[in-house]
Amino acid sequence: MSKVPKLLAESLFGLMLLMGAGGGIYLNNQAAVQQAQSNEYAQAVAADSSTSMAVKIAMVMGHYYESSNRHIGTPYVDKVGKGQPLTVCNGVTGAGVTAGKYYSPRDCYELERARYIQTEAAVAPMLRYWSSYDPFVQATFIDFGWNKPLASFKTSTMRAKANAGDLLGACAENPRWNKGTVQGVQVVLPGLQIRGDSNGELCAEWRVPS
C-alpha cells in the first residue's frame, strides 16, 4: 500500500498533467484531471517557466503537507512549531510575514517561490550526485530543506548516504525525521510521520515519466 496520501498523489499527478509530463498518461486518471482543473496553486506552479521541475514538485508537496491544499492567508501563531513562529500560507515564517495582513494566493505564491528557490540553491551543492537525480528525488531533498534546518541536513545520515552513492538508503532516512518540539519535549508528530513516510516513497519510487 502506498504511503503517499491520496490527495497528494492526485495533486502531483495533476501537476504532471498541467506540465505535459508523461505524454498525457494521466488523462485517464479522472482524479488527476479534477486536481489539474481545480487546484489553483498547482496551476500557478505549473505556469511558472522560471523554476525547475524539482521546485515545482516540492511546492505542490508543501502545499499538501503544510495546509492540506487549503489557502491560508491570515498569519497565525504556530503553537506546534519550535519557537511558535508567526506563520502564513504553506508554512512561511520570518521576513515578509506581518501580523494582521491578509495574504492573497498570489502573495503566498511569491513568498514561497523565492524561498523554495533559495532552498534548492542551498541543498543542491551539498549533494554530490544532484544533477543525476530525478526531479522527484530532488524535490524530496528540497522539501527536507524547507521543513528542517539546513544545518540538520548538512550533518544528517541522509546526506552522508546520498553522497556515498546509496540513494535508496538516503531515501529510507526520511521516516526517521518525525519528531517536533512540544512544550520543550521531542515527540513524534503525526503530520511529520506522514511527511517522512510519504517522502521516503516519493524519493525511492516516484519518477517523472519520460
C-alpha positions as CSV (number, residue, x, y, z in Angstrom):
1,M,0.0,0.0,0.0
2,S,1.3,3.4,-0.9
3,K,2.3,5.7,1.9
4,V,1.8,8.8,-0.3
5,P,-1.6,10.3,0.8
6,K,-4.3,10.0,-1.9
7,L,-4.8,13.8,-2.2
8,L,-1.1,14.5,-2.5
9,A,-0.7,11.8,-5.2
10,E,-3.6,13.2,-7.1
11,S,-2.1,16.7,-6.8
12,L,1.2,15.5,-8.1
13,F,-0.4,13.7,-11.0
14,G,-2.4,16.8,-11.7
15,L,0.8,18.9,-11.8
16,M,2.4,16.4,-14.3
17,L,-0.7,16.7,-16.4
18,L,-0.6,20.5,-16.3
19,M,3.1,20.5,-17.3
20,G,2.6,18.0,-20.1
21,A,5.0,15.5,-18.5
22,G,4.5,11.8,-19.3
23,G,2.9,12.3,-22.7
24,G,-0.6,12.6,-21.3
25,I,-0.6,9.3,-19.4
26,Y,-2.6,10.9,-16.6
27,L,-5.6,11.8,-18.9
28,N,-7.3,8.6,-18.0
29,N,-6.9,9.3,-14.3
30,Q,-10.1,11.3,-13.5
31,A,-8.9,12.3,-10.1
32,A,-5.7,13.8,-11.6
33,V,-7.8,15.6,-14.2
34,Q,-10.0,17.1,-11.5
35,Q,-7.0,18.2,-9.5
36,A,-5.5,19.8,-12.5
37,Q,-8.7,21.7,-13.1
38,S,-9.4,22.7,-9.5
39,N,-6.1,23.2,-7.8
40,E,-5.3,26.8,-8.4
41,Y,-2.0,26.5,-6.6
42,A,-0.8,23.7,-8.9
43,Q,-1.9,25.7,-11.9
44,A,0.2,28.7,-10.7
45,V,3.2,26.5,-10.1
46,A,2.9,24.7,-13.4
47,A,2.6,28.0,-15.3
48,D,5.9,29.4,-13.9
49,S,8.6,28.7,-16.5
50,S,11.4,30.2,-14.5
51,T,11.7,27.5,-11.8
52,S,13.0,23.9,-12.0
53,M,10.6,20.9,-12.1
54,A,12.0,19.8,-8.8
55,V,11.0,23.1,-7.1
56,K,7.5,22.8,-8.7
57,I,7.1,19.3,-7.3
58,A,8.3,20.4,-3.9
59,M,5.9,23.4,-3.8
60,V,3.0,21.1,-4.5
61,M,4.2,18.7,-1.9
62,G,4.5,21.6,0.6
63,H,1.0,22.8,-0.3
64,Y,-0.3,19.4,0.9
65,Y,1.9,18.9,3.9
66,E,1.5,22.4,5.3
67,S,-2.1,23.1,4.6
68,S,-3.8,20.1,3.1
69,N,-4.2,22.1,-0.2
70,R,-6.1,24.9,1.5
71,H,-5.3,28.6,1.2
72,I,-4.2,30.1,4.5
73,G,-4.0,33.9,4.0
74,T,-4.1,35.1,7.6
75,P,-0.9,34.8,9.7
76,Y,-1.2,32.6,12.8
77,V,1.0,31.6,15.7
78,D,2.3,28.0,15.1
79,K,1.9,26.6,18.6
80,V,3.3,23.2,17.5
81,G,6.3,24.6,15.7
82,K,9.6,25.2,17.6
83,G,9.5,28.8,18.9
84,Q,5.9,29.2,17.9
85,P,6.6,31.4,14.9
86,L,4.1,33.7,13.1
87,T,3.2,31.6,10.1
88,V,1.2,32.1,6.9
89,C,0.5,30.4,3.6
90,N,2.2,27.0,3.3
91,G,4.5,27.2,6.4
92,V,6.1,30.6,5.6
93,T,7.8,32.3,8.6
94,G,10.2,35.1,9.1
95,A,10.7,38.1,6.7
96,G,7.6,39.2,4.9
97,V,5.1,37.7,7.4
98,T,3.2,40.6,9.0
99,A,0.5,40.2,11.7
100,G,-2.9,41.4,10.6
101,K,-2.1,41.4,6.9
102,Y,-4.1,39.2,4.6
103,Y,-2.0,37.3,2.0
104,S,-3.8,36.5,-1.3
105,P,-3.0,33.3,-3.1
106,R,-0.6,35.3,-5.4
107,D,1.1,36.8,-2.3
108,C,1.6,33.4,-0.9
109,Y,3.0,32.1,-4.2
110,E,5.5,34.9,-4.5
111,L,6.7,34.4,-0.9
112,E,7.0,30.7,-1.3
113,R,8.6,30.6,-4.7
114,A,11.5,32.8,-3.6
115,R,12.1,30.6,-0.5
116,Y,11.9,27.4,-2.4
117,I,14.4,28.6,-5.0
118,Q,16.7,29.6,-2.1
119,T,16.3,26.2,-0.6
120,E,17.1,24.4,-3.8
121,A,20.2,26.6,-4.2
122,A,21.3,25.7,-0.7
123,V,20.6,21.9,-0.8
124,A,21.9,21.1,-4.3
125,P,25.6,21.9,-3.7
126,M,25.5,19.6,-0.6
127,L,24.7,16.5,-2.8
128,R,27.4,15.1,-4.9
129,Y,25.1,13.4,-7.4
130,W,22.4,16.1,-7.5
131,S,22.4,16.5,-11.3
132,S,21.8,12.8,-11.8
133,Y,18.7,12.7,-9.6
134,D,15.2,12.6,-10.9
135,P,13.1,15.7,-10.1
136,F,11.0,13.7,-7.6
137,V,14.2,12.8,-5.7
138,Q,15.5,16.3,-5.8
139,A,12.1,17.6,-4.6
140,T,12.2,15.4,-1.5
141,F,15.6,16.8,-0.6
142,I,14.2,20.3,-1.2
143,D,11.2,19.6,1.0
144,F,13.5,18.4,3.7
145,G,15.4,21.7,3.5
146,W,12.1,23.6,3.5
147,N,10.8,21.8,6.6
148,K,14.0,21.3,8.6
149,P,17.1,23.5,9.4
150,L,19.7,23.2,6.7
151,A,22.3,22.6,9.3
152,S,20.4,19.4,10.2
153,F,20.6,18.2,6.6
154,K,24.3,19.0,6.3
155,T,25.1,16.7,9.2
156,S,22.5,14.1,8.5
157,T,22.9,10.4,7.8
158,M,20.6,11.0,4.8
159,R,23.1,13.3,3.2
160,A,26.0,11.0,4.0
161,K,24.3,8.0,2.4
162,A,23.4,10.0,-0.6
163,N,26.9,11.3,-1.1
164,A,28.2,7.7,-0.7
165,G,26.1,6.7,-3.6
166,D,23.4,4.9,-1.5
167,L,20.3,6.8,-2.7
168,L,17.8,4.2,-1.5
169,G,19.5,4.3,1.9
170,A,19.2,8.1,1.9
171,C,15.5,7.9,0.9
172,A,14.9,5.4,3.7
173,E,16.1,8.0,6.3
174,N,13.0,10.2,5.7
175,P,10.6,8.4,8.1
176,R,13.1,8.9,10.9
177,W,12.5,12.7,10.8
178,N,9.2,12.5,12.6
179,K,9.7,14.5,15.8
180,G,9.0,18.0,16.8
181,T,9.3,20.0,20.0
182,V,6.2,20.4,22.0
183,Q,6.5,22.3,25.3
184,G,10.2,21.7,25.3
185,V,9.9,17.9,24.7
186,Q,10.8,16.0,21.5
187,V,7.7,13.9,20.5
188,V,6.6,12.1,17.3
189,L,4.2,14.3,15.4
190,P,1.6,12.5,13.2
191,G,2.0,15.1,10.5
192,L,5.8,14.7,10.4
193,Q,5.4,11.0,10.3
194,I,3.1,11.2,7.3
195,R,5.5,13.6,5.6
196,G,8.5,11.3,6.3
197,D,6.8,8.1,5.2
198,S,5.5,9.8,2.1
199,N,8.8,11.4,1.1
200,G,10.6,8.1,1.6
201,E,8.4,6.6,-1.0
202,L,8.5,9.6,-3.4
203,C,12.3,9.6,-3.2
204,A,12.7,5.9,-3.7
205,E,10.0,5.0,-6.2
206,W,8.5,8.0,-8.0
207,R,10.0,9.2,-11.2
208,V,8.9,11.8,-13.8
209,P,7.5,9.8,-16.8
210,S,9.6,10.2,-20.0
